Amino acid sequence: MGYKVITRCPICDNKLNVTQLNCKKCGTKIENDFEFSNLVCLTKEQLNFVEVFIKCRGNIKDVEKELSISYPTVRAKLDEVIQSLGYSTRSKTESDKDVLDMLEKGEITPDEAIKMLKNE
């Protein structure tokens, strides 16, 4: 039984690289400086969220139900994953419009809208 690979240095929290690959069957060893996929570097919580998101086929309402969290929380977690993968989230103007649209549709409360607008 193998251990789960750590992706961050326990001393300085920098990203780690793999330097050796081994074949269990024939014993071949390959040494180089290999990088982890960005997905491997997500936290346990982020990976769980991604798995639920994929299982729900990206349907945010289903993710809300599955994780028992609000729409704004699903959006915030999704933005966090997007940023952790090295991508930028949408521009503030688009996000503000989305928040106002959600408020108008009754998907979020005024308090949630204020909180979302302040956090962005």
N, C-alpha and C positions, 0 to 999 in steps of 0.2 A: 504494500500500500504506500503510495506516494503522498507527500505533503503538498498543500496548496502553495503555489509559487507566490512569494512576496514580491511586490512591484515597487515598493518605496524603501529607501535606506532607513533602517531603524535609528541611525545616528543623526543624519541631517535632513531626512525626509525627501531627498532628491530621488528622481526616477532611477530605477536600477535597469541594467542591461543583462541579458543572458550571454555568457561567454563560452558555454559548452553544451553540446547536444549529444546524447548517448542513445544507441540502439540496444534495447534489452536482449534482443534475439541474437545478434551476431557480435555485439560488443564494439561496433564502430563508434568512434568519437570524432566529433567535428567541433573545432574551436574557431571562434570568430567573435565579433561584437554584434550580437543580434539585439534588436529592439522589440519591446512588447507592443502589441496592438493597443491603441487607445482604449478599446473596450475592456481589456484586461486590467487597466489601471483605474477603472471605476471602483468606488467603494462598494461594500456589500449591500448597503441600502440602495445605492444607485442601480446596481445590477438587478436587485429584486424588482425595483420599479420598472426597469427596461423589460424584464421578463413578463411582468404583468401587462405592460403596455403592448407588447407584441402579442401576447395571448389574447388580449382584447382587440387586436387588429387596429390599434390606434384610436379606438372609440373612447373618448375622454369620459363620457357618461358611464361606460362600463368599468373604466379604471376607477372612477369615483366610488362606485358600488363595491368593487372588489377590495379596495384598500380602505374603504370607509373614510374618505377624505373629501374635502370640498373641491369644486372646480378650480378656484384660484390656486389651491395647493397642488393639484395635478399639474397645472401650467407652470408653477414655480419649480416643481421637481423636474419637469421636462426641460425647462430652461437651464437648470443646474447641470443636467446630464449633457445637454448640448454644449454648454461652456466647458465642461470637463473633457469633452472630446476634442476641444480646441476650436470650436466654431463659435461665431458670434451670434447672439440672439437678434431678433428683429430690432429695427430702429425704434427709438422712443415714440416717434410720431405714430408709427403703425401700432405699437403696443397701447398707446393711449386711446387710439380709436377702437381697438379691440376691447379694452376695458369698458369704454362707454357703450359699445354695442352689447356687451354681456349684461351691463347694468340695465340698458333699455329693454332687453329681452327677459329680464327677471332672473337671469342665471346666477347673479351675484347680488349681494346686499349693498346698499350705499357705503356701509362701513368697510366691506371687503374691497370695494372699488377705490376708496380713499387710500386704504393700505397698499393696494397694488400700485396706484399712481405714485405714491411716496417712495416705494421701494425701487422703482425703475429709474 
